[in-house]
Amino acid sequence: MNLSRLGLTTLIALAVGAAVANLVGSGTVLSLLTQATIYALFASGVGLLLRQNGMISFGHALFFGGAGYAVGILMQLRLMPAELAIVATLLGLTVAAFVIGLVIVRVPGVAFGMLTLAVGQMAFLSASRARGLTGGADGMNIDWPSTLFGIPQATLLKPAVLFVVCWSALVLVLLLLALLLRSRFGGITEAVRDNEERARFIGISTVLPRAAVYALSALVTGVAGVLSALNTGFVSPESLHWSLSGMTLMMVVVGGFKALWGPALGAVVYFLFKDLLGDHATHWMSIFGVALITVIVFSPTGIAGALGRLLSGGTSKAGAAKPAAAH
């Protein structure tokens, strides 16, 4: 996709978000869409790690819940304005993830997943037991200021406005990732992912690019965590639990990680399943599990991959029909 087409797609996506906010009158539906959009960002972070590093993380909830806790604690201690607390949280998470990544990306395959699981569960247990700082198992309320980035809280927390903010964040993050992955950085990380030994042989340091991707995926997940804390005004140890990382991985698998927008699509599909089937089926997760297995068997690249094949198939058929018509 060339730059002009990428820019046009971004503008269309932003316009779609604004149209949805104006057309959907139900605050409940908009709240559900906001939550789906936040988890679409979370899934995009996990999908980025899988796409560029070929690694599966079972502990990415560390950065999702950690962002909420960090912002809440900084504002509770009144060390800085809320805007600066958000920036400091995202920078701190990115640096911490890079340092952690320098160690754990050296471990291949399943062992990497188990290490991320261990680190994430350590954070979960720490948050559960540090009652004086985090509220322990009861969680922690986040006292957002009356004005954030110049927008009154009463306006920002309106369902339509908050949906547009979260949707715009998702679209812009995907745009920035697309631009970054088109650069030399994207080529290097793909080379390391495809054949680490060959990349090392031609002089590429393989640890630094892998750690950088891990940090970048943590940053994207952290943005989702901050938006979630803004949406709910609350954060609990459950937002650090490995089950949340596992749920997000399901979204990535369903949507497909080969396309940058695939994990986000998987998150939307997951929440549609949860909302539509949750009211009519007690065991809706079992139904979603069957759908997950079906996707893995018939379309290993997820829904995004199936849509891509469908569109490319239609394009190639149209292209083939033109020479035939000429005869």
C-alpha positions in Angstrom: 0.0 0.0 0.0 1.5 3.3 -1.1 1.6 6.4 1.2 -1.3 8.2 -0.5 -3.5 5.1 -0.3 -2.5 4.7 3.4 -3.3 8.3 4.1 -6.7 8.0 2.4 -7.5 4.8 4.3 -6.6 6.5 7.6 -8.9 9.5 6.8 -11.8 7.1 5.9 -11.3 5.1 9.1 -11.4 8.3 11.2 -14.5 9.4 9.4 -16.2 6.0 10.1 -15.5 6.4 13.8 -17.0 9.9 13.8 -20.0 8.6 11.9 -20.6 5.7 14.3 -20.4 8.1 17.3 -23.1 10.3 15.7 -25.4 7.6 14.4 -25.4 5.3 17.4 -27.7 6.8 20.0 -27.4 4.2 22.7 -24.8 5.0 25.4 -24.6 1.3 26.2 -23.7 0.3 22.7 -21.1 3.1 22.5 -19.6 1.9 25.8 -19.4 -1.6 24.4 -17.7 -0.3 21.2 -15.3 1.8 23.3 -14.3 -1.3 25.3 -13.9 -3.3 22.0 -11.7 -0.5 20.6 -9.5 -0.5 23.7 -9.0 -4.2 23.5 -8.3 -3.9 19.8 -5.3 -1.7 20.7 -4.3 -4.3 23.3 -4.5 -7.1 20.7 -2.6 -5.0 18.2 0.3 -4.8 20.7 0.3 -8.6 21.2 -0.1 -9.1 17.4 2.8 -6.8 16.6 5.1 -9.0 18.8 3.9 -12.2 17.1 4.1 -10.6 13.6 7.6 -9.1 13.9 9.3 -11.4 16.4 7.4 -14.6 15.9 7.0 -14.8 19.7 3.9 -15.4 21.8 3.6 -13.5 25.1 1.3 -14.9 27.9 2.2 -11.9 30.1 1.3 -8.8 28.1 -1.4 -7.9 30.6 1.6 -6.7 32.7 1.8 -3.6 30.5 -2.0 -3.2 30.2 -2.7 -3.2 33.9 0.6 -1.7 34.8 -0.2 1.4 32.8 -3.4 1.9 34.7 -1.7 1.4 38.1 1.3 3.6 37.2 -1.0 6.5 36.2 -3.2 6.0 39.3 -0.3 5.9 41.7 1.4 9.0 40.2 -1.8 11.0 40.4 -2.5 9.7 43.9 1.0 10.9 45.1 0.3 14.2 43.3 3.9 14.2 41.9 2.9 15.7 38.5 -0.1 16.7 36.4 -2.2 13.9 34.9 -1.0 14.7 31.3 2.6 14.4 32.4 1.8 11.2 34.4 0.4 9.6 31.3 3.5 10.5 29.2 5.8 9.4 32.1 3.9 6.1 32.4 4.1 5.2 28.7 7.8 6.1 28.5 8.6 4.2 31.7 6.8 1.1 30.5 8.6 1.2 27.1 12.0 1.5 28.8 11.2 -1.2 31.3 10.0 -3.5 28.5 13.1 -2.9 26.5 15.3 -3.8 29.5 13.2 -6.9 30.2 13.3 -7.7 26.5 17.1 -7.6 26.3 17.0 -10.7 28.6 14.0 -12.7 27.7 14.1 -12.4 23.8 17.2 -14.5 24.0 15.1 -17.4 25.0 13.3 -19.1 22.1 9.9 -20.6 21.6 7.8 -21.9 24.5 10.3 -20.9 27.1 9.8 -17.2 26.0 6.1 -17.6 26.6 6.6 -19.2 30.0 9.0 -16.4 31.0 6.5 -13.7 30.1 3.9 -15.6 32.0 6.1 -15.7 35.1 7.0 -12.0 35.0 3.3 -11.1 34.5 2.1 -13.3 37.4 4.8 -11.7 39.6 3.3 -8.3 38.9 -0.2 -9.7 39.5 0.7 -11.1 42.9 2.6 -7.9 43.9 -0.4 -5.7 43.0 -2.7 -8.1 44.9 -0.6 -7.9 48.1 0.5 -4.3 48.1 -2.8 -3.1 49.7 -1.4 0.2 50.9 -0.3 1.3 47.5 -2.6 -0.5 45.0 -5.6 -1.3 47.1 -4.8 -5.0 46.9 -7.4 -7.3 45.6 -10.1 -4.6 45.9 -8.4 -2.6 43.2 -7.8 1.1 43.0 -10.0 4.1 42.0 -8.3 6.6 39.7 -9.1 10.2 40.5 -8.9 11.9 37.1 -8.7 15.7 37.2 -11.6 17.9 36.1 -9.7 18.8 32.9 -7.5 16.5 30.8 -5.5 17.8 27.8 -7.7 20.9 27.9 -10.9 18.9 27.7 -13.4 19.0 30.6 -13.8 15.6 32.2 -17.6 15.8 31.8 -17.2 16.2 28.1 -14.4 13.6 27.7 -16.3 10.9 29.5 -19.4 11.2 27.3 -19.8 7.8 25.5 -19.7 9.3 22.0 -16.6 11.5 22.8 -14.7 8.7 24.6 -15.4 6.3 21.7 -14.1 8.8 19.2 -10.9 9.3 21.3 -10.3 5.6 21.6 -11.1 4.9 17.9 -8.8 7.8 16.8 -6.0 6.4 19.0 -6.4 3.0 17.5 -6.4 4.3 13.9 -3.4 6.6 14.5 -1.4 3.9 16.3 -2.0 1.5 13.4 -0.9 4.2 10.9 2.3 4.9 12.8 3.1 1.2 13.0 2.4 0.8 9.3 4.8 3.6 8.5 7.5 2.3 10.9 7.3 -1.3 9.5 7.7 0.1 6.0 11.0 1.6 7.1 14.4 -0.1 7.5 13.4 -1.1 11.1 10.6 -3.3 9.7 13.0 -4.9 7.2 15.5 -5.7 9.9 13.0 -7.2 12.3 11.5 -9.3 9.6 15.0 -10.6 8.6 15.7 -11.5 12.2 12.4 -13.2 12.6 12.7 -15.3 9.4 16.3 -16.4 9.9 18.1 -15.2 12.9 21.3 -17.1 12.1 21.6 -15.6 8.6 20.8 -12.1 10.0 23.7 -12.5 12.5 25.9 -13.7 9.7 25.4 -10.5 7.6 26.2 -8.4 10.7 22.8 -7.6 12.2 22.6 -7.6 15.9 19.5 -9.8 16.6 18.9 -9.0 20.3 18.4 -5.2 20.0 15.7 -5.4 17.2 13.8 -8.1 19.1 14.0 -6.1 22.3 12.9 -3.0 20.4 9.8 -4.8 19.0 9.0 -6.1 22.5 9.2 -2.6 23.9 7.1 -1.2 21.0 4.4 -3.8 21.6 4.5 -2.9 25.3 4.0 0.8 24.4 0.9 0.0 22.2 -0.5 -2.2 25.0 0.2 0.6 27.5 -1.8 3.1 25.5 -4.7 0.6 25.7 -4.2 0.4 29.5 -4.3 4.1 29.9 -7.5 4.4 27.9 -9.1 1.6 29.9 -8.2 3.4 33.1 -9.8 6.5 31.7 -12.9 4.6 30.6 -13.5 2.8 33.9 -11.8 5.1 36.4 -10.6 1.9 38.1 -7.9 -0.7 37.9 -7.6 -4.0 39.7 -5.1 -6.9 39.8 -7.4 -8.8 37.3 -6.0 -6.4 34.6 -2.6 -8.0 35.2 -3.7 -11.6 35.2 -2.4 -14.1 32.6 -6.0 -15.0 31.6 -6.4 -11.5 30.2 -3.3 -12.1 28.0 -4.7 -15.5 27.0 -8.1 -13.8 26.0 -6.2 -11.2 23.9 -4.2 -14.0 22.2 -7.5 -15.6 21.1 -8.5 -12.2 19.6 -5.1 -12.2 17.7 -5.6 -15.7 16.4 -9.2 -15.1 15.3 -8.4 -11.8 13.5 -5.0 -13.0 12.1 -1.6 -11.4 12.9 -0.2 -11.3 9.4 -2.2 -8.2 8.6 -1.5 -5.3 11.0 -5.2 -4.6 11.4 -6.1 -8.3 11.9 -5.8 -8.4 15.8 -8.0 -5.3 16.0 -10.6 -7.1 13.9 -10.3 -10.1 16.1 -11.1 -8.0 19.2 -14.2 -6.6 17.6 -15.4 -10.1 16.6 -14.7 -11.3 20.2 -16.8 -8.6 21.7 -19.6 -9.1 19.2 -19.7 -12.8 20.2 -19.6 -11.9 23.9 -22.5 -9.4 23.5 -24.7 -11.2 21.1 -24.3 -14.8 22.5 -23.7 -13.9 26.1 -27.4 -13.0 26.5 -28.7 -16.1 24.8 -26.1 -18.8 25.6 -24.7 -19.6 29.1 -21.7 -21.3 27.6 -20.9 -18.7 25.0 -17.2 -19.2 25.4 -17.6 -22.8 24.2 -19.3 -21.5 21.1 -16.4 -19.0 20.6 -14.0 -21.8 21.2 -15.5 -23.8 18.3 -15.3 -20.7 16.1 -11.7 -20.3 17.1 -10.9 -23.9 16.2 -12.7 -23.5 12.9 -10.6 -20.4 12.0 -7.4 -22.2 12.9 -8.3 -25.2 10.8 -9.7 -23.5 7.7 -7.9 -20.1 7.8 -4.6 -20.2 9.8 -4.1 -16.5 8.9 -7.4 -15.6 10.6 -10.3 -13.6 9.4 -8.0 -10.9 8.0 -6.2 -13.5 5.9 -9.5 -15.0 4.6 -10.7 -11.5 3.7 -7.4 -10.7 2.0 -7.6 -13.9 -0.1 -11.2 -13.2 -1.0 -10.4 -9.7 -2.2 -7.3 -10.7 -4.1 -9.2 -13.5 -5.7 -11.9 -11.1 -6.9 -9.2 -8.7 -8.2 -7.4 -11.4 -10.1 -10.6 -12.8 -11.6 -11.5 -9.3 -12.8 -8.0 -8.9 -14.2 -8.2 -12.2 -16.0 -11.6 -11.3 -17.5 -10.3 -8.2 -19.3 -7.9 -10.1 -21.7 -10.7 -12.6 -22.3 -13.1 -9.8 -23.3 -10.5 -8.4 -25.7 -10.6 -11.6 -27.7 
